[in-house]
């Protein structure tokens, strides 16, 4: 390996680029050299990003041109009893955020839900998707390829299976648009979020389609997947995990702890979350599910850009004889407990706090459990904000916390 002082001179002379440092010295030394170079060129001291909390070499799979880490406040709410199919336990919710009052709000909701016996969570669909787009001579040719794809789905599943020991093709949908054919492949990725796994498997499927039909692959992702963009198809067909969490809160509990009534909360939900969202043309019909999803994604090492799909949720509220029924249905929650950012120490600790770190037994159990917990946390968050609006205490709460 090159001497750091010599490398510093070569950097200054333009003989070495910042992204090449790991090839010439240790990961830790590369970070220091890169930080010194950036600080010298910009005049900005980078001492605040120096404490990383993880080994530089361990982060090479997560980032390039590493110069440090950005600290994010991490709080906990709860405990929240979650009665799911993969988890049935009381858990503390790790929430990484810079928004004051968020953790307090979720904590208040969790407290009321706990008093009602907890939240029930149910996974309704699994399937991480990738949708390549193919070019054809005309629409008839595209339709013929689509028919071939459906006839040969078992063969395509076998081809995909050769690329992974964990993923499993669970379904294929085809869409013809003029001379374009979109092939939306869905996979059960077990405990991994699975985007890389699915991309590799779909590549093998696309090559098989090209070899057997008149289709020409244009792009491995044709945006019908749909990843990291608002999309109605994810709201309808789901992506990752579709999960619903619900709770029934007695009248007296709502009135005593939330200082409002089930009827008032239900009306706010209808007029705000349903009618207001419809008028705005929104895809998510909820109060602030993105807040909870983002905070838990960052805390547990998920792909934070997928909050776009994760917040694609519908909140319902209705008055029953027993009290307030509240539910949150998240159509496209893309989470994993292995791979990606889940390997970083702080994120691994947050997963351990939930009891879902690493692979589950059977495979997929921990991924399901994490989705159920996030859905339960979303219920707590929605309940607290809707109650604050119904009781007209929203600004009071922020003012009292100094936010």
C-alpha positions as CSV (number, residue, x, y, z in Angstrom):
1,X,0.0,0.0,0.0
2,X,1.1,3.6,-0.7
3,X,2.4,5.9,2.0
4,X,-0.4,8.3,3.1
5,X,1.8,11.3,2.7
6,X,2.8,10.3,-0.8
7,X,-0.9,9.7,-1.6
8,X,-1.8,13.2,-0.3
9,X,0.8,14.7,-2.7
10,X,-0.6,12.7,-5.6
11,X,-4.1,13.8,-4.8
12,X,-3.1,17.4,-4.8
13,X,-1.4,16.9,-8.1
14,X,-4.4,15.3,-9.6
15,X,-2.6,12.0,-10.2
16,X,-5.1,10.1,-8.0
17,X,-8.9,10.5,-7.8
18,X,-10.8,10.4,-4.5
19,X,-12.7,7.2,-5.5
20,X,-9.4,5.4,-6.1
21,X,-8.0,5.7,-2.6
22,X,-9.3,2.4,-1.3
23,X,-7.3,0.6,-4.0
24,X,-4.1,2.2,-2.8
25,X,-4.4,2.3,1.0
26,X,-6.5,1.0,3.9
27,X,-10.2,2.0,4.1
28,X,-9.6,4.0,7.3
29,X,-6.6,5.9,5.7
30,X,-8.7,6.5,2.6
31,X,-11.4,8.2,4.7
32,X,-8.9,10.4,6.4
33,X,-7.1,11.5,3.2
34,X,-10.4,12.2,1.5
35,X,-11.7,14.2,4.4
36,X,-8.4,16.3,4.5
37,X,-8.6,16.9,0.8
38,X,-12.2,18.0,0.9
39,X,-11.6,20.3,3.9
40,X,-8.6,21.9,2.2
41,X,-10.4,22.5,-1.1
42,X,-13.6,23.8,0.4
43,X,-12.4,25.5,3.6
44,X,-15.0,23.6,5.6
45,X,-13.9,21.7,8.7
46,X,-15.2,18.1,8.7
47,X,-14.6,17.3,12.4
48,X,-18.3,16.8,13.1
49,X,-18.6,14.0,10.6
50,X,-15.5,12.2,11.7
51,X,-17.0,10.0,14.5
52,X,-18.6,7.2,12.4
53,X,-19.5,4.4,14.9
54,X,-18.6,1.8,12.3
55,X,-15.5,0.4,10.7
56,X,-14.7,2.1,7.4
57,X,-14.0,-1.2,5.6
58,X,-17.4,-2.5,6.7
59,X,-19.2,0.4,5.0
60,X,-17.8,-0.1,1.5
61,X,-20.9,-2.0,0.5
62,X,-23.1,0.9,1.5
63,X,-21.4,4.0,0.2
64,X,-18.6,5.3,-2.0
65,X,-16.2,8.2,-1.4
66,X,-16.7,7.8,2.4
67,X,-15.7,10.9,4.5
68,X,-17.6,10.2,7.7
69,X,-21.1,9.9,9.1
70,X,-24.0,12.2,9.8
71,X,-25.4,11.8,13.3
72,X,-29.2,11.4,13.6
73,X,-31.0,11.6,16.9
74,X,-32.5,8.2,17.8
75,X,-35.4,7.9,20.2
76,X,-37.8,5.2,21.3
77,X,-41.6,5.1,21.7
78,X,-43.6,2.4,23.4
79,X,-43.6,-0.3,24.3
80,X,-46.2,-1.2,21.8
81,X,-47.9,-4.6,21.9
82,X,-48.0,-6.0,18.3
83,X,-50.1,-9.1,17.7
84,X,-48.9,-10.2,14.3
85,X,-48.5,-13.5,12.5
86,X,-44.7,-13.2,12.7
87,X,-44.4,-11.4,16.0
88,X,-46.6,-11.3,19.1
89,X,-44.8,-9.2,21.6
90,X,-44.4,-5.8,23.3
91,X,-41.6,-3.8,21.5
92,X,-39.9,-0.5,21.9
93,X,-40.0,1.4,18.6
94,X,-36.7,2.9,17.4
95,X,-37.3,6.2,15.6
96,X,-34.5,8.2,14.0
97,X,-35.7,11.7,13.2
98,X,-34.9,15.4,13.5
99,X,-38.6,16.4,13.8
100,X,-39.4,17.5,17.3
101,X,-42.6,16.1,18.8
102,X,-42.7,13.0,16.5
103,X,-41.4,10.5,19.0
104,X,-43.7,12.1,21.7
105,X,-46.7,11.8,19.4
106,X,-46.0,8.1,18.5
107,X,-45.3,7.4,22.2
108,X,-48.7,8.9,23.1
109,X,-50.5,6.8,20.5
110,X,-48.6,3.7,21.6
111,X,-49.6,4.2,25.2
112,X,-53.3,4.4,24.3
113,X,-53.1,1.4,22.0
114,X,-51.4,-0.5,24.7
115,X,-54.2,0.3,27.1
116,X,-56.6,-1.2,24.5
117,X,-54.6,-4.4,24.4
118,X,-52.3,-3.7,21.5
119,X,-52.5,-3.6,17.7
120,X,-53.2,-6.5,15.4
121,X,-51.1,-6.7,12.2
122,X,-51.6,-8.9,9.2
123,X,-49.5,-9.4,6.1
124,X,-51.8,-9.6,3.1
125,X,-49.3,-9.9,0.2
126,X,-45.6,-10.4,-0.5
127,X,-43.7,-9.6,-3.7
128,X,-40.7,-7.5,-4.6
129,X,-41.0,-6.5,-8.2
130,X,-38.9,-5.7,-11.2
131,X,-40.5,-4.9,-14.6
132,X,-38.3,-4.9,-17.8
133,X,-39.6,-3.3,-21.0
134,X,-39.2,-5.0,-24.4
135,X,-39.5,-3.5,-27.9
136,X,-41.4,-5.3,-30.6
137,X,-42.3,-4.8,-34.3
138,X,-45.9,-4.0,-33.4
139,X,-48.6,-4.6,-30.7
140,X,-49.6,-8.0,-32.1
141,X,-46.0,-9.2,-31.7
142,X,-45.9,-7.8,-28.1
143,X,-49.2,-9.6,-27.3
144,X,-47.8,-12.9,-28.6
145,X,-44.7,-12.5,-26.4
146,X,-47.0,-11.8,-23.4
147,X,-48.9,-15.0,-24.1
148,X,-45.6,-17.0,-24.4
149,X,-44.5,-15.5,-21.0
150,X,-47.6,-16.7,-19.3
151,X,-47.4,-20.2,-20.9
152,X,-43.8,-20.6,-19.9
153,X,-44.0,-19.1,-16.4
154,X,-42.8,-22.4,-14.7
155,X,-39.8,-22.4,-17.0
156,X,-39.0,-18.7,-16.2
157,X,-39.4,-19.5,-12.5
158,X,-36.8,-22.2,-12.8
159,X,-34.4,-19.9,-14.7
160,X,-34.8,-17.2,-11.9
161,X,-34.3,-19.9,-9.2
162,X,-30.9,-20.7,-10.7
163,X,-29.7,-17.2,-9.8
164,X,-30.6,-17.2,-6.1
165,X,-30.9,-19.6,-3.2
166,X,-33.3,-17.3,-1.3
167,X,-35.6,-15.6,-3.8
168,X,-38.7,-17.3,-5.4
169,X,-40.7,-16.1,-8.4
170,X,-44.3,-15.8,-7.2
171,X,-46.0,-14.3,-10.2
172,X,-45.7,-12.4,-13.6
173,X,-48.0,-9.8,-15.0
174,X,-47.7,-8.4,-18.5
175,X,-48.8,-5.1,-20.0
176,X,-48.8,-4.3,-23.7
177,X,-48.6,-0.6,-24.7
178,X,-48.2,-0.2,-28.5
179,X,-45.1,-2.0,-29.5
180,X,-43.9,-2.1,-25.8
181,X,-44.2,-5.1,-23.5
182,X,-43.7,-4.6,-19.8
183,X,-43.2,-7.8,-17.8
184,X,-43.7,-7.2,-14.0
185,X,-42.0,-10.1,-12.1
186,X,-42.8,-10.5,-8.4
187,X,-40.6,-12.4,-6.0
188,X,-40.7,-13.6,-2.4
189,X,-37.3,-12.4,-1.1
190,X,-37.7,-13.8,2.5
191,X,-35.8,-11.7,5.0
192,X,-34.0,-9.5,2.5
193,X,-35.5,-6.4,0.9
194,X,-34.2,-8.1,-2.2
195,X,-33.9,-5.4,-4.9
196,X,-30.5,-6.7,-6.0
197,X,-31.6,-10.3,-5.8
198,X,-34.7,-9.5,-7.9
199,X,-32.8,-7.5,-10.5
200,X,-30.3,-10.4,-11.1
201,X,-33.1,-13.0,-11.3
202,X,-35.2,-10.8,-13.7
203,X,-32.1,-10.3,-15.9
204,X,-32.0,-14.1,-16.4
205,X,-35.8,-14.1,-17.2
206,X,-35.4,-11.2,-19.7
207,X,-32.6,-13.0,-21.5
208,X,-34.7,-16.2,-21.8
209,X,-37.6,-14.2,-23.2
210,X,-35.3,-12.5,-25.7
211,X,-33.9,-15.9,-26.9
212,X,-37.3,-17.5,-27.4
213,X,-39.4,-14.6,-28.8
214,X,-39.3,-11.6,-31.1
215,X,-38.8,-9.3,-28.0
216,X,-35.8,-7.0,-27.6
217,X,-34.9,-5.9,-24.1
218,X,-34.7,-2.1,-23.9
219,X,-34.3,-1.6,-20.2
220,X,-34.2,-4.0,-17.3
221,X,-36.4,-1.6,-15.3
222,X,-39.3,-0.1,-17.3
223,X,-40.6,1.9,-14.3
224,X,-43.7,-0.4,-13.9
225,X,-41.9,-2.0,-11.0
226,X,-42.3,0.8,-9.5
227,X,-39.3,1.6,-7.4
228,X,-38.8,4.9,-5.4
229,X,-41.5,6.8,-7.3
230,X,-45.2,7.5,-6.5
231,X,-47.2,4.9,-8.4
232,X,-50.8,3.7,-8.4
233,X,-49.8,0.2,-9.4
234,X,-48.0,-0.2,-6.0
235,X,-51.1,1.0,-4.2
236,X,-53.2,-1.6,-6.0
237,X,-50.9,-4.5,-6.6
238,X,-48.5,-4.0,-3.7
239,X,-44.7,-4.1,-3.6
240,X,-42.5,-5.7,-1.0
241,X,-45.0,-6.4,1.7
242,X,-48.6,-5.3,2.0
243,X,-49.6,-5.1,5.6
244,X,-52.6,-3.9,7.6
245,X,-52.6,-3.1,11.3
246,X,-55.8,-2.2,13.3
247,X,-57.0,-1.6,16.8
248,X,-60.4,-1.2,18.6
249,X,-60.4,1.5,21.2
250,X,-63.2,1.7,23.8
251,X,-65.2,5.0,24.0
252,X,-64.0,5.8,27.5
253,X,-60.4,5.3,26.7
254,X,-60.5,7.7,23.8
255,X,-62.3,10.3,25.8
256,X,-60.1,10.0,28.9
257,X,-56.7,9.7,27.3
258,X,-57.2,11.6,24.0
259,X,-59.7,14.2,25.2
260,X,-62.0,13.7,22.2
261,X,-64.5,11.2,20.9
262,X,-64.4,8.3,18.4
263,X,-67.0,10.2,16.3
264,X,-64.7,13.3,16.2
265,X,-61.7,11.3,15.2
266,X,-63.6,9.4,12.5
267,X,-64.9,12.7,11.1
268,X,-61.4,14.2,10.9
269,X,-60.2,11.0,9.2
270,X,-63.0,11.1,6.6
271,X,-62.8,14.8,5.8
272,X,-59.0,15.1,6.0
273,X,-57.4,11.7,5.1
274,X,-60.1,10.5,2.6
275,X,-61.9,13.5,1.0
276,X,-59.0,15.9,1.3
277,X,-56.5,13.4,-0.1
278,X,-58.9,12.6,-2.9
279,X,-59.3,16.2,-3.8
280,X,-55.5,16.7,-3.8
281,X,-55.1,13.7,-6.1
282,X,-52.9,12.0,-3.5
283,X,-51.8,8.4,-3.6
284,X,-51.6,8.1,0.2
285,X,-54.8,8.6,2.2
286,X,-53.3,9.2,5.6
287,X,-52.2,11.8,8.1
288,X,-48.4,11.3,8.4
289,X,-47.5,7.6,7.8
290,X,-44.3,8.8,6.1
291,X,-43.1,10.2,9.4
292,X,-43.1,6.8,11.1
293,X,-41.9,4.9,8.0
294,X,-39.0,7.2,7.5
295,X,-37.9,7.3,11.1
296,X,-38.0,3.5,11.4
297,X,-36.4,3.0,8.0
298,X,-33.4,5.1,9.0
299,X,-33.2,3.5,12.4
300,X,-33.2,-0.1,11.0
301,X,-31.0,0.4,7.9
302,X,-33.7,0.3,5.2
303,X,-33.4,2.0,1.8
304,X,-34.6,5.4,2.8
305,X,-35.7,6.4,-0.7
306,X,-38.3,3.7,-0.6
307,X,-40.3,5.8,1.9
308,X,-42.0,7.0,-1.3
309,X,-43.7,3.6,-1.6
310,X,-43.8,2.9,2.2
311,X,-46.0,5.9,2.9
312,X,-48.5,4.7,0.2
313,X,-51.1,3.9,2.9
314,X,-54.8,4.3,3.7
315,X,-56.0,5.1,7.2
316,X,-59.6,4.2,8.1
317,X,-61.6,5.2,11.1
318,X,-65.1,4.2,12.1
319,X,-67.4,4.3,15.1
320,X,-68.6,1.0,16.4
321,X,-70.7,0.0,19.4
322,X,-67.6,-0.9,21.3
323,X,-65.6,2.3,20.4
324,X,-63.3,3.6,17.7
325,X,-62.0,1.2,15.0
326,X,-58.8,2.5,13.4
327,X,-56.7,0.8,10.8
328,X,-53.7,1.6,8.6
329,X,-53.1,-0.4,5.4
330,X,-49.6,0.0,3.9
331,X,-49.6,-1.3,0.3
332,X,-45.9,-1.3,-0.4
333,X,-43.6,-1.6,2.6
334,X,-40.2,-2.7,1.3
335,X,-38.1,-3.9,4.3
336,X,-35.5,-6.4,5.1
337,X,-33.5,-7.6,8.2
338,X,-30.4,-8.8,6.3
339,X,-28.2,-7.1,3.8
340,X,-27.8,-3.4,2.9
341,X,-27.8,-0.9,5.8
342,X,-29.0,-3.5,8.3
343,X,-25.4,-4.6,8.6
344,X,-24.2,-1.3,10.1
345,X,-23.8,-1.5,14.0
346,X,-26.4,1.1,15.0
347,X,-29.0,-0.2,12.6
348,X,-28.2,-3.8,13.7
349,X,-28.8,-2.7,17.3
350,X,-32.2,-1.2,16.4
351,X,-33.2,-4.5,14.8
352,X,-32.0,-6.4,17.9
353,X,-34.1,-4.0,20.0
354,X,-37.1,-5.3,18.0
355,X,-35.9,-8.9,18.1
356,X,-35.7,-9.2,14.3
357,X,-32.0,-8.9,13.5
358,X,-30.7,-11.3,10.8
359,X,-32.5,-14.1,9.1
360,X,-35.7,-15.5,10.5
361,X,-36.7,-19.1,11.2
362,X,-38.4,-19.9,9.0
363,X,-36.9,-17.6,6.3
364,X,-38.9,-14.5,5.9
365,X,-40.2,-14.4,9.5
366,X,-38.1,-11.5,10.6
367,X,-38.9,-9.5,7.5
368,X,-42.6,-10.1,8.1
369,X,-42.2,-9.1,11.8
370,X,-40.5,-5.9,10.9
371,X,-43.3,-5.0,8.5
372,X,-45.9,-5.8,11.1
373,X,-44.1,-3.6,13.7
374,X,-43.8,-0.6,11.3
375,X,-47.5,-0.9,10.5
376,X,-48.4,-1.0,14.2
377,X,-46.2,2.1,14.8
378,X,-48.1,3.8,11.9
379,X,-51.4,3.1,13.8
380,X,-50.0,4.8,16.9
381,X,-48.8,7.8,14.9
382,X,-52.1,8.2,13.0
383,X,-54.1,7.9,16.2
384,X,-52.1,10.5,18.0
385,X,-52.2,13.1,15.2
386,X,-55.9,12.5,14.4
387,X,-56.8,12.9,18.1
388,X,-54.7,16.1,18.3
389,X,-56.6,17.5,15.4
390,X,-60.0,16.4,16.7
391,X,-59.3,17.9,20.1
392,X,-57.7,21.0,18.6
393,X,-54.5,20.4,20.6
394,X,-52.0,20.1,17.7
395,X,-50.4,23.5,18.1
396,X,-50.6,23.3,21.9
397,X,-48.6,20.1,21.9
398,X,-45.9,21.6,19.7
399,X,-45.8,24.7,21.7
400,X,-45.4,22.8,25.0
401,X,-42.5,20.8,23.6
402,X,-40.8,24.0,22.2
403,X,-40.9,22.7,18.6
